C-alpha cells in the first residue's frame, strides 16, 4: 500500500481540470453536447484535495450491489474497505476476485471527488472490473470490445459510467490525471456508452 509520503508525492504530480464552474455542469448534463475545446485545461489541484479522507460510492448494475465506503484516511488504506472494493470489482460471471491495483482506486476516487465539487454526487457505475482469463477470452470470441491481453485480467482496469456525464466529459476528466490509459466507448440508447480507465501506459483510444 502507498505510504503517506508516496501519496503526497504522487498527488503533487496529478493533474485535473481547472476552474470549470458552470461550463462543467452545462456540458455534463447535456449528454448530447460535446464539451468546449478549452474545458480540459489541466492545472494542479491543491494538495489538500489529495490528503483528505477518501470515500468511494459505487454501484454494480450487473449484480445490483452498492457500496459506499471510507477506504483511505491519514495516509493509509483501510484494509477491510479495500477488500470490500475489490469484491465489488470482482468478475461477477467468473465468480472470482483478485487484489485491485490501489492506483486504480485513486483514479476512481479522484474522478468522483472532483465532480462532487460541482454538486454531482452520483455513484460510479462499475460495468466491468477484474476479469478472469476465461471471461476475457469469451468476450473476445463474442466480439465484445476486449483486448486479448487486457489489464482487466490483472486487476488494473475498470469500465465505468457516471449518469450525469457524457463520454467526452468523463473521459477528459480521467485523462487529465495522466495516470494510465483511457478508452472511449460511444453507444446510443438510454444508458449510453462508457469509459475504460486503467493504470497502464498513458494512451487513449476510441472503441
C-alpha positions, 0 to 999 in steps of 0.5 A: 500500500502507498505510504503517506509520503508516496501519496503526497508525492504522487498527488503533487504530480496529478493533474485535473481540470481547472476552474470549470464552474458552470461550463462543467455542469452545462456540458455534463448534463447535456449528454448530447453536447460535446464539451468546449475545446478549452474545458480540459485545461489541466492545472494542479489541484491543491494538495489538500484535495489529495490528503483528505479522507477518501470515500468511494460510492459505487454501484454494480448494475450487473449484480445490483450491489452498492457500496459506499465506503471510507477506504483511505484516511491519514495516509493509509488504506483501510484494509477491510474497505479495500477488500470490500472494493475489490469484491465489488470489482470482482468478475461477477460471471467468473465468480472470482476476485483478485487484489485491485491495483490501489492506483486504480482506486485513486483514479476512481476516487479522484474522478468522483471527488472532483465532480462532487465539487460541482454538486454531482454526487452520483455513484460510479457505475462499475460495468466491468472490473477484474476479469478472469482469463476465461471471461476475457477470452469469451468476450473476445470470441463474442466480439465484445470490445476486449483486448486479448491481453487486457489489464482487466485480467490483472486487476488494473482496469475498470469500465465505468459510467457516471449518469450525469456525464457524457463520454467526452466529459468523463473521459477528459476528466480521467485523462487529465490525471495522466495516470494510465490509459483511457478508452472511449466507448460511444453507444446510443440508447438510454444508458449510453456508452462508457469509459475504460480507465486503467493504470497502464501506459498513458494512451487513449483510444476510441472503441 
